[in-house]
Amino acid sequence: MSALPRPQPRPGVLAIEAYVPGKSEAPGVARVFKLSSNETPLGPSPKAIAAYRGVADQLQDYPDGSASDLREAIGRAFGLDPARIVCGAGSDDLIALLARAYLGDGDEAIHTTHGFLMYPIATMGCGAKPVAAAEKNYTADVDAILGAVTPRTRIVFIANPNNPTGTYLPFDEVKRLHAGLPGNVVLVLDAAYAEYVRRNDYESGIELVATSDNVVMCRTFSKIHGLAALRLGWLYGPAPIVDAINRIRGPFNVNAPAIAAGIAAIEDSAHVAFSREHNTRWLAWLTEEIGKLGLIVTPSVANFVLIHFPSEKGRTAQDADAFLTARGLILRQVGAYRLPNALRMTIGTEEANRLVVAALAEFLGKAAS
Ligand SMILES: Cc1ncc(COP(=O)(O)O)c(C=O)c1O
C-alpha cells in the first residue's frame, strides 16, 4: 500500500534549525537578571509607555496600515524621506520580507560566519542557499564576502555592529564592500545596535542608502528604545526596493500600540542619550573587569560583550553558564553562532554588571577586585 501524500514544506524549510531565543528563567532562583537578549536594562521612555497605554480604548480599530505618523516621526528624527521608510513587526519581519522579495530557489545570500542567525534562516525559508563568508578577528571581512559572490548571489546581509560579536565595519570598509558588489545584489545593513556605537568611523547606512540603488538599512525599536515586546522595526531603502516590500508585507504588519509608542520613543532623544551613556560607561567597565579576570572579551561597540572561556573542564562556557544561572545571572550561550567556547552578556544595570563580575571571579577561583 502506498503511503498517503502529505503536505511538504518547500525545500530548505526542514533544514532550518529554528531560532532559539535567549533563556529568561533560572529554575529555583528568586531574583533573575536576564542578560541574554540584548534588551535595555533601563526600559523604554516613560512617554512611550504612556502612549502605549493611550491606545488601550481603541483596540477594536485596525492600525494605520502605512504607519504614516511613525514614518514621519522617524523621517524627522533622521532627516529622511518618509516615503522611503517601511515599518515592520520587528526588524526580523523586514529581514524576512527582503529575503522573500529578492530570493528564490537556487539563489544565494551571503552572511558572515558569526553573523546574526536570522539571515540564514530567512534565506533557507525562501528555498535559497545561505553562504557563510569567513570573518577575521570575529569581524566581517570585506575580501571574504566579495570572494563569496557568485552569479547567483542576490543579497549580502551584514549586521553592523554584529550580534553576537559586537564588532563593526568602519564606513570605509562598508563602502569598499558596496563598490565591489554587482549592482543586482542587495546589500542589507542591519544597524540594530547603531545608537550604541561611539566611533567616528562608523556610519549606520543612511548615507550609503541615500547615494545608491541597492543598499537597505534596517533599524529596530527593540534595543535602545526598549520596545522589544511590541515588535517594531523599520527600513530605509531605494524607492524600488521600498515598493517591492510594500507589495508583499502584511497590510497591518505594525500594530497601533507599537506605532504610538514608537513615535513617543523616537521623539524622546533625552531617554536615548541617557541609555547610551549608561551603556558606554558599563561596556567599558565590563570589558576591563572581565579582562582582568583573565578572560578574553571581544572589543564591542554594542550593548553586549562576547566573553571567551577556556576549553579546560570545569572552566568552559557551559560550566560558567550553569554557575551564573544558578545565581540568577542569565547570559546567552552562542554555540548556534559557531562560538561554543563563548557566552554573550548584555550590558545590564549597575547591580547586574557587578554581580556578573563577582560571580565570574568566584567561578574562576579569584577574588573580585
Ligand atoms: C543584528 C540584529 N538584527 C535584528 C534583530 C531583531 O530585532 P527585532 O526585535 O527588531 O526583530 C536583532 C535582535 O537581536 C539583532 O541582533
The ligand as a Gaussian input file, in Angstrom:
#p B3LYP/6-31G(d) Opt

LIG

0 1
 C       21.564000      42.176000      14.429000
 C       20.125000      42.037000      14.764000
 N       19.211000      42.299000      13.841000
 C       17.905000      42.203000      14.100000
 C       17.448000      41.791000      15.330000
 C       15.982000      41.611000      15.522000
 O       15.425000      42.677000      16.124000
 P       13.854000      42.886000      16.179000
 O       13.489000      42.732000      17.612000
 O       13.665000      44.263000      15.655000
 O       13.192000      41.846000      15.312000
 C       18.343000      41.508000      16.347000
 C       17.863000      41.058000      17.651000
 O       18.553000      40.515000      18.459000
 C       19.718000      41.622000      16.045000
 O       20.640000      41.329000      16.971000

